[in-house]
Amino acid sequence: MKISVDISYYPLNEAYKKPIKAFIADVKSNDKLEVHTGKMSTQVFGEMDEVMTTLTQCMKRAFELPHSVFVLKIINAELHPAV
């Protein structure tokens, strides 16, 4: 099953840009996923098992930084952004 995930990551510290960039790079390292970044969120597209396994691993690494918040919207369809 193909899914779309809209994900926002909020590291709750003053140096928030570096962890966000590292998280996005971590997700993008899986070449089986399609990843689009925006100013407010990142969108991930692909097979459900692949997407969820990758996000679980990447979020676990990101949670090594204390006080991190993730907000996810998961849709059971591959809904690409309008270009």
Biopython code that builds the backbone (N, CA, C, O; Angstrom):
import numpy as np
from Bio.PDB.StructureBuilder import StructureBuilder

atoms = [
    (1, "MET", "N", (0.838, -1.170, 0.000)),
    (1, "MET", "CA", (0.000, 0.000, 0.000)),
    (1, "MET", "C", (0.890, 1.242, 0.000)),
    (1, "MET", "O", (1.830, 1.343, 0.788)),
    (2, "LYS", "N", (0.585, 2.178, -0.884)),
    (2, "LYS", "CA", (1.313, 3.447, -0.935)),
    (2, "LYS", "C", (0.701, 4.413, 0.081)),
    (2, "LYS", "O", (-0.516, 4.451, 0.263)),
    (3, "ILE", "N", (1.575, 5.201, 0.747)),
    (3, "ILE", "CA", (1.101, 6.200, 1.693)),
    (3, "ILE", "C", (1.830, 7.524, 1.472)),
    (3, "ILE", "O", (2.863, 7.599, 0.807)),
    (4, "SER", "N", (1.241, 8.560, 2.061)),
    (4, "SER", "CA", (1.844, 9.887, 2.109)),
    (4, "SER", "C", (1.908, 10.290, 3.575)),
    (4, "SER", "O", (0.957, 10.077, 4.327)),
    (5, "VAL", "N", (3.035, 10.875, 3.975)),
    (5, "VAL", "CA", (3.188, 11.347, 5.343)),
    (5, "VAL", "C", (3.636, 12.800, 5.299)),
    (5, "VAL", "O", (4.594, 13.151, 4.610)),
    (6, "ASP", "N", (2.932, 13.631, 6.040)),
    (6, "ASP", "CA", (3.322, 15.018, 6.230)),
    (6, "ASP", "C", (3.869, 15.096, 7.648)),
    (6, "ASP", "O", (3.144, 14.830, 8.606)),
    (7, "ILE", "N", (5.138, 15.457, 7.791)),
    (7, "ILE", "CA", (5.792, 15.397, 9.090)),
    (7, "ILE", "C", (6.469, 16.724, 9.417)),
    (7, "ILE", "O", (7.155, 17.319, 8.587)),
    (8, "SER", "N", (6.252, 17.166, 10.655)),
    (8, "SER", "CA", (6.922, 18.355, 11.171)),
    (8, "SER", "C", (7.723, 17.934, 12.399)),
    (8, "SER", "O", (7.244, 17.170, 13.237)),
    (9, "TYR", "N", (8.932, 18.438, 12.490)),
    (9, "TYR", "CA", (9.834, 18.101, 13.591)),
    (9, "TYR", "C", (10.204, 19.388, 14.312)),
    (9, "TYR", "O", (10.650, 20.356, 13.696)),
    (10, "TYR", "N", (10.014, 19.385, 15.619)),
    (10, "TYR", "CA", (10.302, 20.558, 16.445)),
    (10, "TYR", "C", (11.269, 20.198, 17.566)),
    (10, "TYR", "O", (10.836, 19.766, 18.634)),
    (11, "PRO", "N", (12.577, 20.369, 17.343)),
    (11, "PRO", "CA", (13.517, 20.202, 18.449)),
    (11, "PRO", "C", (13.393, 21.434, 19.353)),
    (11, "PRO", "O", (13.595, 22.561, 18.900)),
    (12, "LEU", "N", (13.070, 21.224, 20.598)),
    (12, "LEU", "CA", (12.790, 22.347, 21.495)),
    (12, "LEU", "C", (14.074, 22.848, 22.158)),
    (12, "LEU", "O", (14.286, 22.684, 23.359)),
    (13, "ASN", "N", (14.908, 23.456, 21.344)),
    (13, "ASN", "CA", (16.108, 24.114, 21.865)),
    (13, "ASN", "C", (16.475, 25.256, 20.918)),
    (13, "ASN", "O", (15.898, 25.388, 19.838)),
    (14, "GLU", "N", (17.423, 26.065, 21.326)),
    (14, "GLU", "CA", (17.784, 27.250, 20.541)),
    (14, "GLU", "C", (18.452, 26.898, 19.216)),
    (14, "GLU", "O", (18.298, 27.626, 18.235)),
    (15, "ALA", "N", (19.180, 25.809, 19.175)),
    (15, "ALA", "CA", (19.889, 25.391, 17.959)),
    (15, "ALA", "C", (19.050, 24.341, 17.236)),
    (15, "ALA", "O", (19.440, 23.177, 17.147)),
    (16, "TYR", "N", (17.911, 24.754, 16.726)),
    (16, "TYR", "CA", (16.954, 23.802, 16.168)),
    (16, "TYR", "C", (17.216, 23.457, 14.699)),
    (16, "TYR", "O", (16.794, 22.394, 14.242)),
    (17, "LYS", "N", (17.895, 24.320, 13.954)),
    (17, "LYS", "CA", (18.055, 24.086, 12.515)),
    (17, "LYS", "C", (18.907, 22.860, 12.203)),
    (17, "LYS", "O", (18.573, 22.086, 11.306)),
    (18, "LYS", "N", (19.990, 22.680, 12.929)),
    (18, "LYS", "CA", (20.899, 21.556, 12.662)),
    (18, "LYS", "C", (20.195, 20.210, 12.833)),
    (18, "LYS", "O", (20.318, 19.364, 11.947)),
    (19, "PRO", "N", (19.458, 19.963, 13.934)),
    (19, "PRO", "CA", (18.759, 18.674, 14.069)),
    (19, "PRO", "C", (17.697, 18.448, 12.994)),
    (19, "PRO", "O", (17.505, 17.319, 12.543)),
    (20, "ILE", "N", (17.006, 19.511, 12.582)),
    (20, "ILE", "CA", (15.999, 19.361, 11.535)),
    (20, "ILE", "C", (16.657, 18.946, 10.229)),
    (20, "ILE", "O", (16.191, 18.021, 9.564)),
    (21, "LYS", "N", (17.734, 19.622, 9.858)),
    (21, "LYS", "CA", (18.451, 19.283, 8.631)),
    (21, "LYS", "C", (19.005, 17.864, 8.683)),
    (21, "LYS", "O", (18.991, 17.152, 7.678)),
    (22, "ALA", "N", (19.493, 17.451, 9.851)),
    (22, "ALA", "CA", (20.029, 16.094, 10.010)),
    (22, "ALA", "C", (18.915, 15.057, 9.869)),
    (22, "ALA", "O", (19.117, 14.017, 9.242)),
    (23, "PHE", "N", (17.748, 15.330, 10.444)),
    (23, "PHE", "CA", (16.619, 14.403, 10.337)),
    (23, "PHE", "C", (16.191, 14.246, 8.878)),
    (23, "PHE", "O", (15.982, 13.127, 8.411)),
    (24, "ILE", "N", (16.060, 15.355, 8.161)),
    (24, "ILE", "CA", (15.647, 15.302, 6.756)),
    (24, "ILE", "C", (16.675, 14.532, 5.927)),
    (24, "ILE", "O", (16.305, 13.717, 5.081)),
    (25, "ALA", "N", (17.959, 14.783, 6.165)),
    (25, "ALA", "CA", (19.010, 14.056, 5.442)),
    (25, "ALA", "C", (18.935, 12.567, 5.745)),
    (25, "ALA", "O", (19.151, 11.737, 4.863)),
    (26, "ASP", "N", (18.629, 12.232, 6.992)),
    (26, "ASP", "CA", (18.503, 10.831, 7.393)),
    (26, "ASP", "C", (17.363, 10.156, 6.631)),
    (26, "ASP", "O", (17.527, 9.045, 6.126)),
    (27, "VAL", "N", (16.220, 10.816, 6.547)),
    (27, "VAL", "CA", (15.076, 10.254, 5.816)),
    (27, "VAL", "C", (15.412, 10.134, 4.326)),
    (27, "VAL", "O", (15.106, 9.123, 3.696)),
    (28, "LYS", "N", (16.043, 11.171, 3.769)),
    (28, "LYS", "CA", (16.385, 11.170, 2.343)),
    (28, "LYS", "C", (17.421, 10.105, 1.984)),
    (28, "LYS", "O", (17.573, 9.768, 0.810)),
    (29, "SER", "N", (18.130, 9.576, 2.970)),
    (29, "SER", "CA", (19.141, 8.558, 2.680)),
    (29, "SER", "C", (18.526, 7.255, 2.176)),
    (29, "SER", "O", (19.234, 6.420, 1.612)),
    (30, "ASN", "N", (17.217, 7.067, 2.370)),
    (30, "ASN", "CA", (16.518, 5.901, 1.828)),
    (30, "ASN", "C", (16.048, 6.242, 0.421)),
    (30, "ASN", "O", (15.077, 6.980, 0.251)),
    (31, "ASP", "N", (16.721, 5.718, -0.573)),
    (31, "ASP", "CA", (16.401, 6.061, -1.958)),
    (31, "ASP", "C", (15.115, 5.402, -2.468)),
    (31, "ASP", "O", (14.719, 5.635, -3.610)),
    (32, "LYS", "N", (14.461, 4.589, -1.643)),
    (32, "LYS", "CA", (13.176, 3.996, -2.034)),
    (32, "LYS", "C", (12.009, 4.947, -1.745)),
    (32, "LYS", "O", (10.872, 4.688, -2.140)),
    (33, "LEU", "N", (12.306, 6.048, -1.052)),
    (33, "LEU", "CA", (11.269, 7.005, -0.684)),
    (33, "LEU", "C", (11.412, 8.271, -1.500)),
    (33, "LEU", "O", (12.509, 8.644, -1.917)),
    (34, "GLU", "N", (10.284, 8.924, -1.720)),
    (34, "GLU", "CA", (10.282, 10.240, -2.345)),
    (34, "GLU", "C", (10.048, 11.247, -1.224)),
    (34, "GLU", "O", (9.084, 11.132, -0.468)),
    (35, "VAL", "N", (10.936, 12.235, -1.123)),
    (35, "VAL", "CA", (10.884, 13.200, -0.022)),
    (35, "VAL", "C", (10.864, 14.614, -0.589)),
    (35, "VAL", "O", (11.695, 14.974, -1.423)),
    (36, "HIS", "N", (9.897, 15.415, -0.121)),
    (36, "HIS", "CA", (9.788, 16.820, -0.509)),
    (36, "HIS", "C", (9.837, 17.664, 0.757)),
    (36, "HIS", "O", (9.083, 17.421, 1.700)),
    (37, "THR", "N", (10.718, 18.651, 0.780)),
    (37, "THR", "CA", (10.807, 19.513, 1.948)),
    (37, "THR", "C", (10.152, 20.857, 1.655)),
    (37, "THR", "O", (10.189, 21.355, 0.530)),
    (38, "GLY", "N", (9.556, 21.424, 2.684)),
    (38, "GLY", "CA", (8.936, 22.736, 2.600)),
    (38, "GLY", "C", (9.349, 23.558, 3.803)),
    (38, "GLY", "O", (10.156, 23.112, 4.619)),
    (39, "LYS", "N", (8.806, 24.746, 3.916)),
    (39, "LYS", "CA", (9.165, 25.630, 5.027)),
    (39, "LYS", "C", (8.578, 25.156, 6.364)),
    (39, "LYS", "O", (9.156, 25.407, 7.422)),
    (40, "MET", "N", (7.433, 24.472, 6.311)),
    (40, "MET", "CA", (6.760, 24.080, 7.546)),
    (40, "MET", "C", (6.749, 22.576, 7.803)),
    (40, "MET", "O", (6.540, 22.140, 8.935)),
    (41, "SER", "N", (6.975, 21.779, 6.753)),
    (41, "SER", "CA", (6.924, 20.332, 6.942)),
    (41, "SER", "C", (7.667, 19.625, 5.818)),
    (41, "SER", "O", (8.072, 20.230, 4.825)),
    (42, "THR", "N", (7.829, 18.334, 6.011)),
    (42, "THR", "CA", (8.438, 17.465, 5.006)),
    (42, "THR", "C", (7.406, 16.420, 4.630)),
    (42, "THR", "O", (6.704, 15.895, 5.494)),
    (43, "GLN", "N", (7.311, 16.120, 3.352)),
    (43, "GLN", "CA", (6.372, 15.107, 2.879)),
    (43, "GLN", "C", (7.154, 13.904, 2.375)),
    (43, "GLN", "O", (8.131, 14.044, 1.639)),
    (44, "VAL", "N", (6.709, 12.719, 2.784)),
    (44, "VAL", "CA", (7.372, 11.466, 2.430)),
    (44, "VAL", "C", (6.351, 10.572, 1.743)),
    (44, "VAL", "O", (5.225, 10.424, 2.220)),
    (45, "PHE", "N", (6.749, 9.972, 0.615)),
    (45, "PHE", "CA", (5.862, 9.122, -0.175)),
    (45, "PHE", "C", (6.538, 7.784, -0.433)),
    (45, "PHE", "O", (7.744, 7.725, -0.671)),
    (46, "GLY", "N", (5.751, 6.706, -0.383)),
    (46, "GLY", "CA", (6.282, 5.390, -0.707)),
    (46, "GLY", "C", (5.422, 4.286, -0.148)),
    (46, "GLY", "O", (4.306, 4.510, 0.321)),
    (47, "GLU", "N", (5.976, 3.069, -0.208)),
    (47, "GLU", "CA", (5.283, 1.905, 0.344)),
    (47, "GLU", "C", (5.218, 2.026, 1.868)),
    (47, "GLU", "O", (6.191, 2.418, 2.511)),
    (48, "MET", "N", (4.074, 1.690, 2.426)),
    (48, "MET", "CA", (3.839, 1.886, 3.857)),
    (48, "MET", "C", (4.929, 1.282, 4.736)),
    (48, "MET", "O", (5.455, 1.961, 5.618)),
    (49, "ASP", "N", (5.273, 0.026, 4.507)),
    (49, "ASP", "CA", (6.276, -0.622, 5.361)),
    (49, "ASP", "C", (7.614, 0.097, 5.284)),
    (49, "ASP", "O", (8.282, 0.281, 6.301)),
    (50, "GLU", "N", (8.004, 0.502, 4.091)),
    (50, "GLU", "CA", (9.281, 1.192, 3.903)),
    (50, "GLU", "C", (9.269, 2.566, 4.579)),
    (50, "GLU", "O", (10.221, 2.937, 5.265)),
    (51, "VAL", "N", (8.187, 3.308, 4.379)),
    (51, "VAL", "CA", (8.074, 4.640, 4.970)),
    (51, "VAL", "C", (8.083, 4.556, 6.488)),
    (51, "VAL", "O", (8.846, 5.261, 7.148)),
    (52, "MET", "N", (7.237, 3.696, 7.041)),
    (52, "MET", "CA", (7.106, 3.631, 8.495)),
    (52, "MET", "C", (8.367, 3.099, 9.164)),
    (52, "MET", "O", (8.742, 3.576, 10.235)),
    (53, "THR", "N", (9.027, 2.119, 8.552)),
    (53, "THR", "CA", (10.283, 1.606, 9.112)),
    (53, "THR", "C", (11.344, 2.689, 9.116)),
    (53, "THR", "O", (12.050, 2.876, 10.108)),
    (54, "THR", "N", (11.455, 3.406, 8.000)),
    (54, "THR", "CA", (12.452, 4.474, 7.904)),
    (54, "THR", "C", (12.157, 5.583, 8.901)),
    (54, "THR", "O", (13.058, 6.030, 9.610)),
    (55, "LEU", "N", (10.905, 6.034, 8.967)),
    (55, "LEU", "CA", (10.574, 7.107, 9.899)),
    (55, "LEU", "C", (10.792, 6.689, 11.347)),
    (55, "LEU", "O", (11.261, 7.489, 12.156)),
    (56, "THR", "N", (10.462, 5.459, 11.680)),
    (56, "THR", "CA", (10.687, 4.974, 13.047)),
    (56, "THR", "C", (12.170, 5.039, 13.396)),
    (56, "THR", "O", (12.533, 5.518, 14.471)),
    (57, "GLN", "N", (13.023, 4.566, 12.505)),
    (57, "GLN", "CA", (14.464, 4.587, 12.759)),
    (57, "GLN", "C", (14.996, 6.015, 12.856)),
    (57, "GLN", "O", (15.777, 6.331, 13.753)),
    (58, "CYS", "N", (14.575, 6.867, 11.939)),
    (58, "CYS", "CA", (15.057, 8.261, 11.922)),
    (58, "CYS", "C", (14.551, 9.044, 13.132)),
    (58, "CYS", "O", (15.290, 9.841, 13.709)),
    (59, "MET", "N", (13.304, 8.821, 13.513)),
    (59, "MET", "CA", (12.754, 9.505, 14.685)),
    (59, "MET", "C", (13.438, 9.030, 15.960)),
    (59, "MET", "O", (13.681, 9.826, 16.867)),
    (60, "LYS", "N", (13.746, 7.753, 16.036)),
    (60, "LYS", "CA", (14.441, 7.228, 17.213)),
    (60, "LYS", "C", (15.794, 7.912, 17.374)),
    (60, "LYS", "O", (16.178, 8.286, 18.482)),
    (61, "ARG", "N", (16.518, 8.076, 16.265)),
    (61, "ARG", "CA", (17.804, 8.781, 16.338)),
    (61, "ARG", "C", (17.599, 10.245, 16.732)),
    (61, "ARG", "O", (18.368, 10.791, 17.523)),
    (62, "ALA", "N", (16.558, 10.879, 16.180)),
    (62, "ALA", "CA", (16.291, 12.283, 16.508)),
    (62, "ALA", "C", (15.902, 12.451, 17.975)),
    (62, "ALA", "O", (16.202, 13.484, 18.572)),
    (63, "PHE", "N", (15.244, 11.462, 18.562)),
    (63, "PHE", "CA", (14.824, 11.542, 19.959)),
    (63, "PHE", "C", (16.003, 11.459, 20.927)),
    (63, "PHE", "O", (15.818, 11.622, 22.133)),
    (64, "GLU", "N", (17.203, 11.210, 20.422)),
    (64, "GLU", "CA", (18.377, 11.270, 21.295)),
    (64, "GLU", "C", (18.582, 12.697, 21.798)),
    (64, "GLU", "O", (19.195, 12.906, 22.844)),
    (65, "LEU", "N", (18.073, 13.672, 21.058)),
    (65, "LEU", "CA", (18.073, 15.058, 21.502)),
    (65, "LEU", "C", (16.864, 15.229, 22.415)),
    (65, "LEU", "O", (15.735, 14.992, 21.985)),
    (66, "PRO", "N", (17.076, 15.631, 23.654)),
    (66, "PRO", "CA", (15.940, 15.758, 24.578)),
    (66, "PRO", "C", (14.904, 16.770, 24.074)),
    (66, "PRO", "O", (15.235, 17.731, 23.381)),
    (67, "HIS", "N", (13.674, 16.530, 24.435)),
    (67, "HIS", "CA", (12.567, 17.444, 24.164)),
    (67, "HIS", "C", (12.359, 17.694, 22.674)),
    (67, "HIS", "O", (12.376, 18.835, 22.212)),
    (68, "SER", "N", (12.166, 16.632, 21.952)),
    (68, "SER", "CA", (11.869, 16.718, 20.531)),
    (68, "SER", "C", (10.398, 16.356, 20.314)),
    (68, "SER", "O", (9.868, 15.450, 20.956)),
    (69, "VAL", "N", (9.755, 17.077, 19.403)),
    (69, "VAL", "CA", (8.335, 16.852, 19.105)),
    (69, "VAL", "C", (8.182, 16.563, 17.614)),
    (69, "VAL", "O", (8.766, 17.252, 16.777)),
    (70, "PHE", "N", (7.393, 15.536, 17.289)),
    (70, "PHE", "CA", (7.042, 15.223, 15.908)),
    (70, "PHE", "C", (5.532, 15.304, 15.757)),
    (70, "PHE", "O", (4.790, 14.863, 16.635)),
    (71, "VAL", "N", (5.078, 15.868, 14.643)),
    (71, "VAL", "CA", (3.662, 15.892, 14.293)),
    (71, "VAL", "C", (3.559, 15.240, 12.923)),
    (71, "VAL", "O", (4.188, 15.693, 11.966)),
    (72, "LEU", "N", (2.758, 14.165, 12.825)),
    (72, "LEU", "CA", (2.619, 13.431, 11.571)),
    (72, "LEU", "C", (1.161, 13.351, 11.145)),
    (72, "LEU", "O", (0.259, 13.187, 11.966)),
    (73, "LYS", "N", (0.956, 13.470, 9.835)),
    (73, "LYS", "CA", (-0.336, 13.161, 9.224)),
    (73, "LYS", "C", (-0.041, 12.071, 8.208)),
    (73, "LYS", "O", (0.817, 12.236, 7.341)),
    (74, "ILE", "N", (-0.754, 10.955, 8.318)),
    (74, "ILE", "CA", (-0.517, 9.804, 7.450)),
    (74, "ILE", "C", (-1.788, 9.550, 6.640)),
    (74, "ILE", "O", (-2.885, 9.452, 7.189)),
    (75, "ILE", "N", (-1.614, 9.448, 5.335)),
    (75, "ILE", "CA", (-2.744, 9.253, 4.426)),
    (75, "ILE", "C", (-2.521, 7.952, 3.663)),
    (75, "ILE", "O", (-1.414, 7.700, 3.188)),
    (76, "ASN", "N", (-3.554, 7.126, 3.538)),
    (76, "ASN", "CA", (-3.398, 5.840, 2.849)),
    (76, "ASN", "C", (-3.567, 5.989, 1.339)),
    (76, "ASN", "O", (-4.326, 5.254, 0.708)),
    (77, "ALA", "N", (-2.848, 6.947, 0.781)),
    (77, "ALA", "CA", (-2.802, 7.188, -0.657)),
    (77, "ALA", "C", (-1.535, 7.989, -0.930)),
    (77, "ALA", "O", (-1.012, 8.671, -0.049)),
    (78, "GLU", "N", (-1.062, 7.896, -2.141)),
    (78, "GLU", "CA", (0.124, 8.662, -2.513)),
    (78, "GLU", "C", (-0.343, 9.973, -3.139)),
    (78, "GLU", "O", (-0.647, 10.032, -4.331)),
    (79, "LEU", "N", (-0.396, 11.019, -2.320)),
    (79, "LEU", "CA", (-0.913, 12.313, -2.745)),
    (79, "LEU", "C", (0.242, 13.297, -2.853)),
    (79, "LEU", "O", (0.640, 13.912, -1.864)),
    (80, "HIS", "N", (0.769, 13.438, -4.046)),
    (80, "HIS", "CA", (1.897, 14.339, -4.281)),
    (80, "HIS", "C", (1.435, 15.788, -4.292)),
    (80, "HIS", "O", (0.300, 16.083, -4.665)),
    (81, "PRO", "N", (2.318, 16.687, -3.881)),
    (81, "PRO", "CA", (1.948, 18.109, -3.903)),
    (81, "PRO", "C", (1.721, 18.609, -5.323)),
    (81, "PRO", "O", (2.327, 18.112, -6.273)),
    (82, "ALA", "N", (0.856, 19.581, -5.455)),
    (82, "ALA", "CA", (0.612, 20.211, -6.756)),
    (82, "ALA", "C", (1.870, 20.978, -7.164)),
    (82, "ALA", "O", (2.459, 21.683, -6.345)),
    (83, "VAL", "N", (2.269, 20.847, -8.383)),
    (83, "VAL", "CA", (3.483, 21.519, -8.843)),
    (83, "VAL", "C", (3.127, 22.769, -9.601)),
    (83, "VAL", "O", (4.015, 23.480, -10.072)),
]
sb = StructureBuilder()
sb.init_structure("model")
sb.init_model(0)
sb.init_chain("A")
sb.init_seg("    ")
for serial, (resi, resn, name, xyz) in enumerate(atoms, 1):
    if name == "N":
        sb.init_residue(resn, " ", resi, " ")
    sb.init_atom(name, np.array(xyz, "f"), 0.0, 1.0, " ", f" {name:<3s}", serial, name[0])
structure = sb.get_structure()
